[in-house]
């Protein structure tokens, strides 16, 4: 191969470089590929029901994305969710994790609300206070059959709680 | 008796022929791929083919992608606006472009532009006995003609597909924001949320496979041409038709497997 490049080699080279540039732009700017992985810690949380939550779903605090769900499995008849959270985020031990949906039909995500403890959760720690996913259909059925009169069905305690089928005609 | 048996004999001949042809085509593919790693690597020729398959296809790819992006926006907008969910316009356009339309349409355009030319060139060389002359001079004709094009296609197809995706999303963005009055931040934000690295891996995988397919079919059709000028025409037609069918069929299989 000679030292002088032919015009064709130049033009082909430009094509390849522009193509690689386009690929980099597409994957980093739009695809959200991370070249430098943010250090994360894994925290587990148990929910009575995860509803439509899937692994890869985002974890948010005050609406800001702080991590993603890395695994969902069944432990002791409860759903154990492993949360991969940014390491520099300090989570007090009494943080509350709840499963919410974006809008009425949007994707499920995990909402974290910090508590007041001075101690922080470490790698492998467990969030004790959780709120399960709210099943909209269950809620509607309950409401329709109860006539919406019973206030106890709407407070946080009984929402989606896993205590068997709802008692409809009490 | 012969009259009665003739259709059966013809069916048998046709099926035997297609089995033999498939086997020969597959052997050609193996020979072509095996020669990628064999000396000499003809970089000059590969560059020329990258120029022909890549550079010269950029304009047509960008043109088709912008119209595809705009028509997706138009169709999607009027379907989604009834439910007040224009926010899903960005994901709809981006995902359909990146996962399906980008690789498939780019490959079809390259087949029409470059695949046909490959088949015609090689078929022309075959029927004028240039390939035989090459073999006589101890030049590996498969490597010289097919492998160089194969390497060039493997390099250019993913890049062309990525350009298709980007240009399509860009045109969709321009049309949605400029003409239909969709909020620019919502559109781009939802595209960023919807596209994952996995989608881009799908686009690249498909582009690679389609690039291999179209070079394989086009080169093989050219290589096995017979019958003079008539054969060149037939090889070119076969190359384009077969590559297009294979690309679409393969797209279905890959989507079913990868999704």
Boltz contact constraints between the chains, C-beta under 6 A:
constraints:
  - contact:
      token1: [A, 8]
      token2: [B, 47]
      max_distance: 6.0
  - contact:
      token1: [A, 8]
      token2: [B, 48]
      max_distance: 6.0
  - contact:
      token1: [A, 8]
      token2: [B, 51]
      max_distance: 6.0
  - contact:
      token1: [A, 9]
      token2: [B, 47]
      max_distance: 6.0
  - contact:
      token1: [A, 11]
      token2: [B, 51]
      max_distance: 6.0
  - contact:
      token1: [A, 11]
      token2: [B, 55]
      max_distance: 6.0
  - contact:
      token1: [A, 12]
      token2: [B, 47]
      max_distance: 6.0
  - contact:
      token1: [A, 12]
      token2: [B, 50]
      max_distance: 6.0
  - contact:
      token1: [A, 12]
      token2: [B, 51]
      max_distance: 6.0
  - contact:
      token1: [A, 15]
      token2: [B, 54]
      max_distance: 6.0
  - contact:
      token1: [A, 15]
      token2: [B, 55]
      max_distance: 6.0
  - contact:
      token1: [A, 19]
      token2: [B, 159]
      max_distance: 6.0
  - contact:
      token1: [A, 22]
      token2: [B, 162]
      max_distance: 6.0
  - contact:
      token1: [A, 22]
      token2: [B, 163]
      max_distance: 6.0
  - contact:
      token1: [A, 22]
      token2: [B, 166]
      max_distance: 6.0
  - contact:
      token1: [A, 23]
      token2: [B, 162]
      max_distance: 6.0
  - contact:
      token1: [A, 26]
      token2: [B, 162]
      max_distance: 6.0
  - contact:
      token1: [A, 26]
      token2: [B, 166]
      max_distance: 6.0
  - contact:
      token1: [A, 27]
      token2: [B, 200]
      max_distance: 6.0
  - contact:
      token1: [A, 30]
      token2: [B, 191]
      max_distance: 6.0
  - contact:
      token1: [A, 30]
      token2: [B, 192]
      max_distance: 6.0
  - contact:
      token1: [A, 30]
      token2: [B, 195]
      max_distance: 6.0
  - contact:
      token1: [A, 31]
      token2: [B, 195]
      max_distance: 6.0
  - contact:
      token1: [A, 31]
      token2: [B, 197]
      max_distance: 6.0
  - contact:
      token1: [A, 31]
      token2: [B, 200]
      max_distance: 6.0
  - contact:
      token1: [A, 33]
      token2: [B, 197]
      max_distance: 6.0
